[in-house]
């Protein structure tokens, strides 16, 4: 699933969002721009967010669609948005959102891999501070074991 992460076009730095809803929609729009989803998936991402927050801790959220919305996924894809200012995510500050388009259960693997990456102080520092999208892509690739 992570071969697309290598593309700098999937990683966006300095993004601004005034709300959790806007941040989720920006993740969806990035997935749409990459050709990974149909537009209906964006609404499903927000619908899923309202059911259960995608906040996973450590200033990180992983928005994705509902099970029903898998029909709108054209191909598995990740997108990474790092915000210029932390976004209030139902009371938690989020600096990075990893949007996932998945027709299967790939998001479970992504959650586990990101959790492992965040335990490594060096990888975490790169993910949260680097201004080089290729370096971030390499960190994510390493985290996902590719």
Secondary structure, DSSP 4 states (H G I P E B T S, - for coil): -GGGGGSGGGEEEEE--SSHHHHHHHHHHHHHHTT-B-THHHHHHHHHHHHS--EEETTEE--B--GGGGGGBSS-EEEEEEEEEEEEETTEEEEEEEEEE-SSSHHHHHHHHHHHHHHSHHHHHHHHH---HHHHHHHHHHHTT-
